[in-house]
């Protein structure tokens, strides 16, 4: 499958399944193409403008599902997939389905129909009948007594568990519908009913809690939910989720919420996944959903790391735009379209201060209605809060300048001043030595020229020069000794640091191991709460218990 890098014209082929099982696209890509290239090509073929809500999913050789990373090359992600088949799916279900327009809304309608048929969109029989009637209306059209006779709904697949009772209710609702209804109205009504369900946008992941109870974990625009017997048991909203992590097969959620007394409480919840790869997949899905629906801009998305001390760490960097950026771009496009449609006379009138004849009142109403129509349930901050382009490392915004800039500059000035002082001192001493040697040479030349009547001055000058030379030699030897002493001190310090670090490290490891064994083997009630931590449960069942059994068998066989 792989070719040499020198062959730049190598082309790979893949099959992309659309939301209808019979609709497929044959695509081609080259080794340097990334996942975004393939998604852009498919959305261009389907005339979808809101491509950020969609994604491509594939199944590896271990039967584990993965979302195609748009920022990485395709061939490195699917190197063990044979045959190469990808599925085009809705990845981020919008909180307001009306945000999708054109064929994007059609694809969302098809995705929700698929969720209903596969049992992901769980609902009551009445809601399933209402959705089924809309599916019949879309596929068969208005009710016709001559054509639609008998059990005509049985030929259509509308739900996972399609019973006769469900079909009869769907036919009854289909007969009562008004004829001549447009297809777009049917789509809006279907999506509106699906949006009101708790399982909207949920892709269930099988997990188990600390008691071993089978649950299904769902992640969507509002947060993380657990489902038991088709009903939502727990719901953790995104503002309450402080951190998401995993440890082996354990998916861990760190919560921080405010109670009735307005006190911040912290809580940790863990769920056991079927495998380590499934746990990493759930963690990545949760990270992507949280960042897409909560971050103001994708520039603020830092590198997320998962995995703890007893598992290989996994790093993930979010790629693509966030929902806030998509909405901001849509608003800017509407404003630009409004300005382009405005006549020059109206533009001139808008620049004049507001008068009873100026149209600024109408524009204010338009802007007010436009902003008020946006849903606010999924917004972590207002759209026009602050400028987020220069804040790539923090999720929070602030309009105040950093107070540490002046301090840093002052420290820099102090450092520069000290370095200049040392430099000038060294330059001064070097100039003094150089001038002394030159003065000695000049004195000897003059003394040879003047003759013997200046012998007493020569003696005095030579004594002065010799004393200066001895003084300079003493200073130089002192400097050399200081440098040697400092170097030896550094070496001794470095050696002592290494000697102190290694025993300390092993001491800490031994203390932690002994403490963990003591806590796991102790029956004291003082450690009962600590034993129920997800990390301790993971440590016990994945590492400590197997190691204990292995050592028991090993030493049991020896003795």
Backbone torsions as a table, in degrees:
resi	resn	phi	psi	omega
1	UNK	NA	-34.3	-177.2
2	UNK	-91.0	146.0	178.9
3	UNK	-120.7	169.7	178.9
4	UNK	-72.3	158.0	-177.8
5	UNK	-70.8	-22.3	-179.4
6	UNK	-69.3	-22.0	179.3
7	UNK	-86.0	87.8	-176.5
8	UNK	-77.1	-12.4	-178.3
9	UNK	-98.0	19.3	178.2
10	UNK	-70.6	133.7	-178.4
11	UNK	-125.4	129.8	176.2
12	UNK	-105.6	148.5	-179.7
13	UNK	-117.2	144.6	178.0
14	UNK	-144.7	159.4	178.6
15	UNK	-110.8	129.1	179.8
16	UNK	-113.0	118.8	177.0
17	UNK	-87.2	131.6	177.4
18	UNK	-88.1	-174.3	-174.6
19	UNK	-69.9	-26.7	169.3
20	UNK	-87.8	131.8	-171.9
21	UNK	-60.1	-31.4	-177.1
22	UNK	-85.7	-8.6	-178.9
23	UNK	-94.7	121.6	179.3
24	UNK	-134.7	159.3	175.5
25	UNK	-128.7	133.8	174.8
26	UNK	-96.3	119.7	-175.0
27	UNK	-120.9	157.7	177.7
28	UNK	-128.1	146.6	177.5
29	UNK	-151.5	162.9	179.9
30	UNK	-109.4	166.3	-174.8
31	UNK	-59.5	-28.9	-177.4
32	UNK	-87.2	-4.7	-178.3
33	UNK	-74.4	140.7	178.4
34	UNK	-98.3	173.5	-177.2
35	UNK	-62.4	-30.9	178.8
36	UNK	-64.4	-29.7	178.3
37	UNK	-62.8	-44.8	-178.4
38	UNK	-69.0	-40.2	179.2
39	UNK	-67.1	-40.4	177.5
40	UNK	-62.0	-40.1	-179.5
41	UNK	-65.0	-42.4	-178.9
42	UNK	-68.1	-44.4	179.1
43	UNK	-64.7	-32.6	176.6
44	UNK	-68.7	-38.9	177.7
45	UNK	-67.0	-35.2	-178.8
46	UNK	-90.9	-1.4	178.9
47	UNK	59.7	47.7	177.8
48	UNK	-104.0	123.9	179.8
49	UNK	-90.6	-34.5	-179.6
50	UNK	-89.7	66.8	-174.6
51	UNK	-73.4	-16.3	-176.6
52	UNK	-68.9	-19.8	179.6
53	UNK	-83.1	-7.1	-173.9
54	UNK	-113.8	165.5	-179.9
55	UNK	-158.8	174.8	179.3
56	UNK	-118.6	131.3	-176.5
57	UNK	-122.9	146.4	178.3
58	UNK	-142.6	167.5	-178.7
59	UNK	-119.6	128.0	-177.8
60	UNK	-83.7	-174.7	-177.4
61	UNK	-67.0	-21.9	177.9
62	UNK	-90.9	13.9	179.0
63	UNK	64.6	28.1	177.2
64	UNK	-103.5	131.9	-179.7
65	UNK	-79.8	150.3	178.8
66	UNK	-146.0	146.9	169.4
67	UNK	-90.1	135.5	179.1
68	UNK	-67.8	123.5	179.7
69	UNK	-74.9	124.1	-175.8
70	UNK	-74.2	-18.8	-177.1
71	UNK	-97.0	-1.5	-179.7
72	UNK	-115.6	158.0	-179.6
73	UNK	-66.2	146.0	-175.5
74	UNK	-68.1	-43.4	-170.9
75	UNK	-65.7	-30.0	179.1
76	UNK	-74.7	-24.4	-178.8
77	UNK	-85.9	-28.8	-174.5
78	UNK	-116.0	28.8	-174.4
79	UNK	-67.7	-24.5	-179.9
80	UNK	-107.1	14.7	-179.2
81	UNK	-96.6	121.3	-179.5
82	UNK	-147.0	119.5	-3.0
83	UNK	-74.2	159.4	-175.3
84	UNK	-83.0	98.9	-179.0
85	UNK	-127.2	128.2	177.2
86	UNK	-120.0	157.0	-179.3
87	UNK	-118.7	129.8	177.5
88	UNK	-88.0	118.4	-174.3
89	UNK	-137.4	163.5	170.8
90	UNK	-79.2	120.7	-177.1
91	UNK	-94.1	-42.1	180.0
92	UNK	-119.1	107.6	177.8
93	UNK	-76.8	120.2	-177.0
94	UNK	-68.8	148.1	176.5
95	UNK	-65.5	-34.1	175.5
96	UNK	-115.7	102.9	-178.6
97	UNK	-60.6	-18.7	178.9
98	UNK	-68.1	-9.7	177.6
99	UNK	-69.5	-23.3	176.2
100	UNK	-86.4	139.0	-178.2
101	UNK	-127.3	160.0	173.8
102	UNK	63.3	-135.3	-177.2
103	UNK	-71.8	-18.8	174.9
104	UNK	-63.0	-39.2	176.8
105	UNK	-68.5	-35.0	176.9
106	UNK	-63.0	-42.1	179.1
107	UNK	-67.0	-35.4	175.0
108	UNK	-65.4	-39.7	176.7
109	UNK	-61.8	-43.5	178.1
110	UNK	-66.9	-36.1	177.5
111	UNK	-65.1	-41.8	179.2
112	UNK	-68.3	-36.0	173.7
113	UNK	-62.0	-41.1	178.3
114	UNK	-65.0	-40.6	177.2
115	UNK	-62.2	-38.7	178.8
116	UNK	-67.4	-39.9	-179.2
117	UNK	-71.1	-28.7	-179.3
118	UNK	-97.6	3.3	174.8
119	UNK	86.0	4.3	177.8
120	UNK	-75.8	-34.3	177.8
121	UNK	-89.4	79.9	-175.2
122	UNK	-77.5	134.7	-178.3
123	UNK	-157.4	173.7	178.4
124	UNK	-74.7	171.8	-178.1
125	UNK	-69.6	-32.5	176.7
126	UNK	-66.8	-44.2	177.8
127	UNK	-67.3	-36.9	177.5
128	UNK	-65.9	-35.9	177.7
129	UNK	-67.5	-40.1	178.2
130	UNK	-64.5	-42.5	176.9
131	UNK	-67.3	-37.7	178.3
132	UNK	-64.9	-37.4	177.6
133	UNK	-63.7	-36.9	177.6
134	UNK	-69.7	-34.7	175.2
135	UNK	-64.5	-42.0	177.6
136	UNK	-63.9	-40.7	178.3
137	UNK	-62.6	-37.3	-179.6
138	UNK	-72.1	-38.5	-173.9
139	UNK	-91.4	-31.8	-177.7
140	UNK	-109.0	-13.4	180.0
141	UNK	84.5	-162.3	-179.3
142	UNK	-64.7	154.7	179.6
143	UNK	-69.8	129.9	178.4
144	UNK	-124.6	114.5	-177.3
145	UNK	-59.6	-28.3	-178.4
146	UNK	-79.2	-32.8	-177.8
147	UNK	-92.1	-45.5	-174.9
148	UNK	-90.3	86.4	-179.7
149	UNK	-120.6	156.1	178.0
150	UNK	68.8	-150.1	179.3
151	UNK	-90.6	67.8	-174.2
152	UNK	-73.2	-16.5	179.7
153	UNK	-78.0	-22.8	-177.4
154	UNK	-63.7	-19.5	178.2
155	UNK	-78.3	-9.1	-179.1
156	UNK	-108.5	146.9	175.4
157	UNK	-98.0	108.9	-176.1
158	UNK	-114.7	-19.8	-178.5
159	UNK	-151.1	164.4	-179.7
160	UNK	-67.2	-50.1	177.9
161	UNK	-106.2	85.0	-174.4
162	UNK	-92.1	106.6	-179.4
163	UNK	-102.6	169.3	177.9
164	UNK	-64.7	-36.8	178.2
165	UNK	-62.3	-42.0	178.3
166	UNK	-65.3	-40.5	179.6
167	UNK	-65.2	-40.2	179.9
168	UNK	-64.9	-42.4	178.6
169	UNK	-66.3	-38.2	178.4
170	UNK	-65.3	-41.2	177.4
171	UNK	-65.1	-39.1	179.1
172	UNK	-63.1	-43.3	178.0
173	UNK	-69.5	-32.0	178.7
174	UNK	-68.1	-37.0	178.7
175	UNK	-67.2	-31.6	-176.2
176	UNK	-81.6	-8.2	-177.2
177	UNK	-72.8	145.8	179.1
178	UNK	-72.7	136.0	179.7
179	UNK	-73.0	159.5	177.1
180	UNK	80.9	17.1	-179.4
181	UNK	-78.3	137.9	-178.0
182	UNK	-73.5	156.7	-178.9
183	UNK	-65.8	-37.7	-179.9
184	UNK	-62.9	-36.4	177.9
185	UNK	-66.5	-37.5	177.1
186	UNK	-64.4	-42.4	177.7
187	UNK	-60.4	-46.7	-178.1
188	UNK	-63.2	-41.0	-179.6
189	UNK	-67.5	-42.0	179.0
190	UNK	-63.4	-47.9	-178.3
191	UNK	-65.8	-34.8	178.6
192	UNK	-64.5	-40.7	177.4
193	UNK	-67.5	-42.9	-179.7
194	UNK	-65.2	-34.4	-179.7
195	UNK	-64.9	-29.4	-177.7
196	UNK	-78.7	-8.3	-178.3
197	UNK	-84.5	152.3	-179.9
198	UNK	-70.4	-23.9	-178.0
199	UNK	-95.1	15.6	177.8
200	UNK	-67.8	127.8	179.8
201	UNK	72.4	17.5	-175.9
202	UNK	-100.4	128.0	169.7
203	UNK	-111.0	100.5	-169.6
204	UNK	-67.2	133.3	176.0
205	UNK	-112.5	122.0	-179.7
206	UNK	-70.1	126.7	178.8
207	UNK	-141.4	173.4	175.3
208	UNK	-132.6	144.2	177.9
209	UNK	-86.1	-171.8	-176.2
210	UNK	-68.4	-16.7	177.5
211	UNK	-92.0	-4.8	-178.0
212	UNK	87.9	10.4	-180.0
213	UNK	-76.5	134.5	179.9
214	UNK	-73.8	124.6	178.8
215	UNK	-130.8	170.6	174.1
216	UNK	-127.9	127.3	-177.2
217	UNK	-96.7	128.8	179.9
218	UNK	-124.0	140.9	-177.0
219	UNK	-130.3	126.8	177.0
220	UNK	-146.7	-160.8	-173.7
221	UNK	-65.3	-24.0	-175.1
222	UNK	-91.8	-23.3	-179.1
223	UNK	153.6	-152.9	-178.4
224	UNK	-113.0	131.5	-178.1
225	UNK	-128.5	153.7	172.7
226	UNK	-116.6	142.0	-177.1
227	UNK	-125.5	136.4	176.3
228	UNK	-133.9	123.9	-179.0
229	UNK	57.7	38.3	176.2
230	UNK	79.8	3.4	-179.4
231	UNK	-121.8	147.9	-179.0
232	UNK	-75.4	123.9	-179.5
233	UNK	-95.6	-40.4	-179.9
234	UNK	-138.3	152.8	177.5
235	UNK	-144.4	119.7	178.8
236	UNK	-110.6	109.8	-178.7
237	UNK	-73.3	154.2	-177.5
238	UNK	-59.6	-38.3	177.1
239	UNK	-62.2	-21.9	-179.9
240	UNK	-87.7	-17.7	-177.1
241	UNK	-82.2	114.4	-178.8
242	UNK	-88.7	-38.1	-176.9
243	UNK	-158.2	147.3	176.8
244	UNK	-124.2	130.4	-176.5
245	UNK	-146.4	172.3	174.0
246	UNK	-145.3	153.2	-179.7
247	UNK	-139.2	100.6	-176.7
248	UNK	67.5	-115.7	176.3
249	UNK	-94.3	-1.1	-174.3
250	UNK	-94.9	121.2	174.5
251	UNK	-94.6	122.1	-169.6
252	UNK	-118.5	133.0	177.5
253	UNK	-118.1	122.8	176.4
254	UNK	-98.9	120.1	-175.5
255	UNK	-108.2	146.7	173.1
256	UNK	-141.4	111.3	-175.0
257	UNK	-136.6	166.8	-179.1
258	UNK	-107.3	128.7	-179.2
259	UNK	-85.6	-169.9	-178.3
260	UNK	-65.4	-26.5	179.1
261	UNK	-87.9	9.6	-179.1
262	UNK	60.7	34.4	175.3
263	UNK	-106.1	138.3	-178.5
264	UNK	-77.8	122.9	178.6
265	UNK	-112.7	145.1	178.0
266	UNK	-118.9	139.2	-177.6
267	UNK	-147.9	147.7	-179.7
268	UNK	-122.5	131.7	-179.7
269	UNK	-125.2	135.6	-179.5
270	UNK	-127.3	146.3	178.3
271	UNK	-134.5	137.2	-178.4
272	UNK	-93.7	126.2	-179.9
273	UNK	-94.3	163.2	-178.9
274	UNK	-62.8	-32.9	-177.7
275	UNK	-149.2	169.6	178.4
276	UNK	-68.4	-38.2	177.6
277	UNK	-66.8	-37.2	176.1
278	UNK	-65.7	-35.5	178.3
279	UNK	-66.8	-41.6	177.5
280	UNK	-64.6	-36.2	178.0
281	UNK	-65.7	-42.3	177.6
282	UNK	-64.4	-42.3	179.4
283	UNK	-61.4	-44.0	-179.0
284	UNK	-67.4	-40.1	177.2
285	UNK	-61.2	-42.0	179.8
286	UNK	-65.4	-41.5	179.6
287	UNK	-63.3	-45.3	-178.5
288	UNK	-64.5	-43.1	179.3
289	UNK	-64.3	-41.9	-178.7
290	UNK	-65.5	-44.9	-178.5
291	UNK	-69.5	-38.1	-178.0
292	UNK	-64.9	-38.7	-174.1
293	UNK	-96.8	-6.7	-176.8
294	UNK	-118.8	-30.6	-176.4
295	UNK	-75.6	139.1	173.8
296	UNK	-66.5	-42.7	179.7
297	UNK	-138.7	154.2	178.3
298	UNK	-70.9	-17.6	178.2
299	UNK	-66.9	-22.3	179.9
300	UNK	-85.9	-0.5	-179.6
301	UNK	-79.2	113.4	177.2
302	UNK	-88.4	171.4	179.2
303	UNK	-72.2	121.5	-179.2
304	UNK	-93.7	134.8	180.0
305	UNK	-118.4	138.1	177.8
306	UNK	-125.8	169.5	-177.4
307	UNK	90.8	145.7	-177.1
308	UNK	-111.7	-153.3	-173.9
309	UNK	-70.1	-30.5	-175.1
310	UNK	-101.2	16.6	178.4
311	UNK	-143.5	159.3	177.9
312	UNK	-69.1	129.1	-179.7
313	UNK	-69.7	148.1	178.7
314	UNK	-126.0	130.5	179.6
315	UNK	-111.9	142.1	-178.4
316	UNK	-142.1	134.4	176.2
317	UNK	-119.5	125.7	-176.8
318	UNK	-70.2	135.2	177.8
319	UNK	-124.4	145.0	-177.8
320	UNK	107.7	178.0	-179.7
321	UNK	-91.6	162.5	174.7
322	UNK	-97.4	168.5	-179.1
323	UNK	-65.3	-34.2	178.6
324	UNK	-62.6	-39.6	178.6
325	UNK	-67.2	-37.4	178.6
326	UNK	-64.3	-43.5	179.1
327	UNK	-66.6	-39.8	178.4
328	UNK	-63.1	-41.3	178.2
329	UNK	-65.4	-37.7	178.1
330	UNK	-65.4	-40.8	178.4
331	UNK	-65.2	-41.4	178.5
332	UNK	-64.4	-36.4	177.3
333	UNK	-66.1	-39.5	177.7
334	UNK	-65.4	-40.5	178.7
335	UNK	-64.3	-43.4	179.1
336	UNK	-64.3	-39.3	177.7
337	UNK	-65.2	-37.4	178.2
338	UNK	-65.9	-40.3	178.7
339	UNK	-67.8	-36.9	178.9
340	UNK	-68.2	-33.0	-179.9
341	UNK	-81.1	-12.2	-179.3
342	UNK	-79.0	133.8	-179.6
343	UNK	-71.4	158.7	179.5
344	UNK	-60.3	-35.6	179.9
345	UNK	-64.0	-38.5	179.1
346	UNK	-70.5	-35.2	177.1
347	UNK	-62.4	-41.0	178.6
348	UNK	-65.5	-38.0	179.6
349	UNK	-68.2	-32.1	-180.0
350	UNK	-68.8	-26.8	179.9
351	UNK	-77.9	-13.7	178.6
352	UNK	-83.4	147.1	177.5
353	UNK	-56.2	152.0	-173.0
354	UNK	-60.9	128.9	175.7
355	UNK	-132.1	167.7	179.0
356	UNK	-59.2	-23.2	-178.8
357	UNK	-95.7	-7.5	-178.1
358	UNK	-82.6	151.9	-176.1
359	UNK	-89.2	17.5	-176.7
360	UNK	-70.5	-26.7	176.1
361	UNK	-63.8	-41.3	177.7
362	UNK	-65.2	-41.3	178.5
363	UNK	-62.7	-38.9	178.2
364	UNK	-62.5	-41.3	177.7
365	UNK	-64.1	-40.9	179.9
366	UNK	-62.4	-46.2	179.8
367	UNK	-64.8	-39.7	-179.9
368	UNK	-63.1	-46.4	179.6
369	UNK	-66.0	-35.8	-178.5
370	UNK	-67.3	-42.5	-179.8
371	UNK	-73.9	-37.4	-177.9
372	UNK	-70.9	-19.2	-180.0
373	UNK	-78.0	-11.9	-179.5
374	UNK	-77.5	132.8	175.1
375	UNK	-69.4	145.3	-175.1
376	UNK	-114.5	5.0	-176.8
377	UNK	-70.4	-27.7	-176.7
378	UNK	-105.2	12.3	-177.2
379	UNK	-99.4	123.1	175.5
380	UNK	-79.4	-24.5	179.9
381	UNK	-147.7	159.3	175.7
382	UNK	-63.5	157.4	-176.5
383	UNK	-66.1	-37.6	-176.6
384	UNK	-103.3	31.6	-173.4
385	UNK	-64.7	-60.3	-175.9
386	UNK	-158.4	171.3	-177.9
387	UNK	-83.0	119.9	-173.9
388	UNK	-105.7	6.4	-174.2
389	UNK	-76.6	-20.5	-176.6
390	UNK	-107.4	17.6	-178.2
391	UNK	-128.8	80.6	-172.5
392	UNK	-90.7	-9.3	-173.8
393	UNK	-112.2	-6.8	-176.5
394	UNK	-125.9	148.0	179.2
395	UNK	-85.3	-19.7	-175.3
396	UNK	-96.2	150.6	-178.5
397	UNK	-106.7	152.0	174.4
398	UNK	-152.4	143.0	178.9
399	UNK	-96.0	-5.8	-177.9
400	UNK	-86.7	142.9	176.7
401	UNK	-69.7	157.1	-179.2
402	UNK	-67.0	126.8	-178.2
403	UNK	-76.0	-9.6	-176.2
404	UNK	-89.4	-2.2	-177.3
405	UNK	-67.1	-42.6	-179.3
406	UNK	-67.7	-37.4	178.5
407	UNK	-63.6	-41.9	179.2
408	UNK	-62.9	-41.4	179.6
409	UNK	-66.8	-36.6	176.7
410	UNK	-65.6	-42.4	177.7
411	UNK	-63.4	-36.7	178.3
412	UNK	-65.4	-40.8	178.5
413	UNK	-64.9	-39.2	178.5
414	UNK	-64.2	-42.8	178.8
415	UNK	-63.0	-42.8	178.3
416	UNK	-64.0	-38.5	179.6
417	UNK	-64.7	-41.3	178.9
418	UNK	-66.4	-41.7	179.0
419	UNK	-65.2	-36.6	177.8
420	UNK	-66.6	-36.7	178.4
421	UNK	-64.0	-44.5	179.0
422	UNK	-64.6	-38.9	179.9
423	UNK	-66.2	-43.8	180.0
424	UNK	-66.9	-35.6	178.4
425	UNK	-65.3	-44.4	178.5
426	UNK	-64.3	-41.9	-180.0
427	UNK	-65.4	-36.6	179.7
428	UNK	-65.9	-44.8	-179.6
429	UNK	-66.6	-37.9	178.2
430	UNK	-66.3	-38.6	177.6
431	UNK	-67.8	-37.0	179.3
432	UNK	-65.7	-42.8	178.2
433	UNK	-63.5	-42.9	-179.1
434	UNK	-64.7	-41.7	178.8
435	UNK	-68.1	-32.2	178.0
436	UNK	-65.9	-44.7	179.0
437	UNK	-64.6	-38.4	177.2
438	UNK	-65.8	-39.0	179.5
439	UNK	-66.2	-36.6	176.5
440	UNK	-63.5	-43.9	178.5
441	UNK	-63.4	-40.7	-179.8
442	UNK	-67.1	-38.2	-179.6
443	UNK	-65.5	-41.9	179.1
444	UNK	-64.1	-38.5	179.0
445	UNK	-64.9	-45.5	179.8
446	UNK	-63.8	-39.4	-178.2
447	UNK	-65.7	-36.5	176.6
448	UNK	-67.2	-30.7	-177.7
449	UNK	-81.5	-33.9	-173.6
450	UNK	-76.2	-34.9	178.3
451	UNK	107.0	-165.5	-171.3
452	UNK	-80.7	-15.7	-178.1
453	UNK	-74.2	-4.7	176.2
454	UNK	-111.3	23.1	-177.3
455	UNK	-63.9	-38.2	-179.1
456	UNK	-66.2	-34.7	176.7
457	UNK	-71.0	-34.9	178.1
458	UNK	-64.1	-42.9	179.6
459	UNK	-60.2	-44.0	-179.7
460	UNK	-63.1	-44.2	-177.2
461	UNK	-68.1	-40.5	179.9
462	UNK	-65.1	-37.9	176.5
463	UNK	-63.4	-40.9	179.5
464	UNK	-63.5	-42.7	-178.7
465	UNK	-65.6	-43.4	-179.5
466	UNK	-63.1	-38.6	178.1
467	UNK	-65.5	-40.6	178.0
468	UNK	-64.2	-41.2	-179.8
469	UNK	-63.7	-42.3	178.1
470	UNK	-64.2	-36.3	179.1
471	UNK	-65.7	-41.6	179.5
472	UNK	-66.7	-40.0	177.6
473	UNK	-63.3	-37.2	177.7
474	UNK	-65.4	-41.5	178.7
475	UNK	-63.5	-43.0	179.9
476	UNK	-63.6	-43.7	178.7
477	UNK	-64.1	-35.0	178.3
478	UNK	-66.9	-40.9	178.3
479	UNK	-63.8	-42.0	179.6
480	UNK	-63.2	-41.9	178.2
481	UNK	-63.9	-39.2	177.9
482	UNK	-63.8	-42.7	178.8
483	UNK	-63.5	-43.4	178.6
484	UNK	-63.3	-39.2	180.0
485	UNK	-65.7	-41.8	179.4
486	UNK	-65.0	-40.7	179.1
487	UNK	-64.3	-43.0	178.6
488	UNK	-65.7	-36.7	178.0
489	UNK	-64.4	-40.4	178.5
490	UNK	-63.2	-43.5	-180.0
491	UNK	-63.3	-42.0	179.2
492	UNK	-65.0	-39.3	-179.7
493	UNK	-66.5	-42.3	179.6
494	UNK	-64.4	-42.8	-179.9
495	UNK	-64.5	-42.3	179.2
496	UNK	-67.3	-32.4	177.9
497	UNK	-66.1	-43.0	178.3
498	UNK	-65.4	-40.6	179.2
499	UNK	-64.0	-34.1	-179.1
500	UNK	-79.6	-29.3	-174.9
501	UNK	-73.2	-44.0	-174.3
502	UNK	-63.5	-50.5	177.4
503	UNK	-63.0	-36.0	179.4
504	UNK	-64.7	-40.5	179.4
505	UNK	-62.1	-47.9	179.1
506	UNK	-65.9	-33.6	177.5
507	UNK	-65.1	-43.2	179.2
508	UNK	-64.9	-41.4	178.9
509	UNK	-61.8	-44.5	-179.9
510	UNK	-64.0	-42.2	-179.8
511	UNK	-64.6	-43.0	178.5
512	UNK	-64.7	-41.4	179.5
513	UNK	-64.4	-44.6	179.4
514	UNK	-64.4	-40.5	178.9
515	UNK	-64.6	-42.0	179.5
516	UNK	-64.2	-43.1	178.0
517	UNK	-63.3	-41.0	179.6
518	UNK	-63.6	-42.5	-179.7
519	UNK	-67.2	-41.5	-178.2
520	UNK	-70.5	-32.0	-178.3
521	UNK	-92.0	-12.6	-176.8
522	UNK	-79.2	145.5	176.7
523	UNK	-103.3	12.0	-177.7
524	UNK	-70.8	143.5	178.2
525	UNK	-70.3	-17.0	180.0
526	UNK	-65.1	-29.7	-178.6
527	UNK	-102.3	9.5	-178.2
528	UNK	-65.6	-41.4	178.6
529	UNK	-67.0	-39.1	-179.9
530	UNK	-67.0	-33.0	179.5
531	UNK	-67.3	-25.0	-178.4
532	UNK	-86.8	0.3	175.5
533	UNK	-63.9	143.6	178.3
534	UNK	-59.0	-34.4	179.2
535	UNK	-66.8	-40.6	179.8
536	UNK	-69.8	-37.5	176.6
537	UNK	-63.2	-43.8	178.1
538	UNK	-63.2	-41.5	179.2
539	UNK	-63.8	-39.2	-177.8
540	UNK	-67.7	-52.2	-170.2
541	UNK	-84.8	-20.2	-177.3
542	UNK	-102.5	-23.3	-174.9
543	UNK	-127.8	-51.6	-172.9
544	UNK	-70.0	-48.4	-177.3
545	UNK	-64.7	-47.0	175.9
546	UNK	-62.2	-38.2	178.3
547	UNK	-66.4	-37.8	178.9
548	UNK	-65.4	-43.0	178.2
549	UNK	-66.0	-39.6	178.9
550	UNK	-62.8	-44.9	179.7
551	UNK	-66.2	-36.5	178.9
552	UNK	-64.6	-41.9	178.0
553	UNK	-68.1	-38.5	-177.4
554	UNK	-66.0	-52.6	-178.3
555	UNK	-74.0	-27.3	176.3
556	UNK	-67.0	-35.7	178.6
557	UNK	-72.0	-31.4	-179.0
558	UNK	-73.2	-47.0	-177.1
559	UNK	-88.1	NA	NA
